[in-house]
Amino acid sequence: MALWAASQWKCWIHLTLLLVQVSLPEAATSCHILRCNSDFVAATLDLGSSSSGSSGGAAGGAAAVSREAVNAGYCSALRSYAMCTKRLSRACRGDLAYHSAVQGIEDLLIQHRCPRVGPTAQPRPPPAETLSGDTCLYERSFFSREGQTPEYLHCSVFGDPHIRTFNNDFHTCAVPGAWPLIDNEYLYVQATSSPTRGGMYATVLTKITIIFKNWRQCIDQQLYQAELDNVPAAFADGSMWSGEWRGHRSLTVRTLNPGRHAEIRAVHVGTVLVVRQSGRSLGLSVLSPRGVVEAFRPEQDLQLCVWGCPPSQRLNTLHPPPSDPLMSTALSAEDHCAGLLPARDVYYQACVFDLIASGDLNSSMAAVSALQDAQTMIPDREGVHLLLVGSAGHTRPHLTLLLLLLLLSILGTLSRP
């Protein structure tokens, strides 16, 4: 009976988490609470299975031992679950689903009399991989494993600065100084923004740093840096390529406009990065597989290309601060940008924002270049143009909360001794 009950509540856990994940993709993209849920499920998969052979007169004693073992394992899993949510506290600040999960874990720890300090569930080791001839060719390796090409995601950062995230959110940010754009297991990208010379409020990207991390036999760590008026077609050590595996170069740099453009191809991670100078600002466009974009740990929770700029640092793209409070330039900026861009999308709004905030006509070229990169990198032509509206992922927050409350309620009911 105890084993049947344990099996039953595990099935409910899996079913409820599946409903959350299928119905609410924004829960995974906003703060990755589902990653903690998945680890919890993995930690409880085998609870109770080791005592399936008890019988006869020993059944009562074995059942008691089994219940005690299951509860101890359950407490270990809950402690791990709690630690996972603590690591996400900054990224998930203000997320109702996250705070509901935290409260539910707290209630279950009390209900099962779990000690606050004690062993935690050990994560399952990933399966060992065998290196093949395609190891340093991401797309070929992925196709060999999955039978299809990987899904690619696009991020761009340009202008004052504006960010189009991998999740197709769009923000205008007040982020002076250095901020991480990407921070995963394969690469680290940082952008530095500084105030412009002419505008009272405008900032622009003035430096971009890219670190390709050491990866198997494919590459040793490599550094690329670009600054205003110096966008080199080479890495920091002067080389134009790096890493070679069975006749294929893992990293290469080329340019179409020396000193103002560089395209870096990292075939070992299937990623393309374009750095360019437009007017008096730098811009970055990235195309990368979903598997690479999402290969980060919970503590790597500050990535502007993943989550956008922090809420406290976001500006209203539709209401830019004028470079000269005594002079209105909105109408001329709108006319100028309409002549450069084909649609009144986020690139048009970014163009207008930059013109008004800086008072510099050359600032409009940042949005034009970003759109050109998006048209090259995004195969779906309709997906290139984003509009400044609330994303569909935010239309069902109450369903997120209800499903997570359902999960925690089921855990509390079915796991009682």
Secondary structure by P-SEA (a helix, b strand, c coil): caaaaaaaaaaaaaaaaaaaaaacaaaaaccaaaaaaaaaaaaacccccccccccccaaaaaaaaaaaaaaaaaaaaaaaaaaaaaaacccccccaaaaaaaaaaaaaaaaacccccccccccccccbbbbccccccaaaaaaaaccbbbbbbbbbbbccccccccccccccccccccccccccccbbbbbbbbbcccccbbbbbcbbbbbbccccccccbbbbbbccccccccccccccccccccccccbbbbbcccccbbbbbccccbbbbbbbbcccbbbbbbbbccccccccccccccccccccccccccccccccccccccccaaaaaaaaaaaccccccaaaaaaaaaaaaccccccaaaaaaaaaaaaaccccccccccccccccccccaaaaaaaaaaaaaaaaaaacc
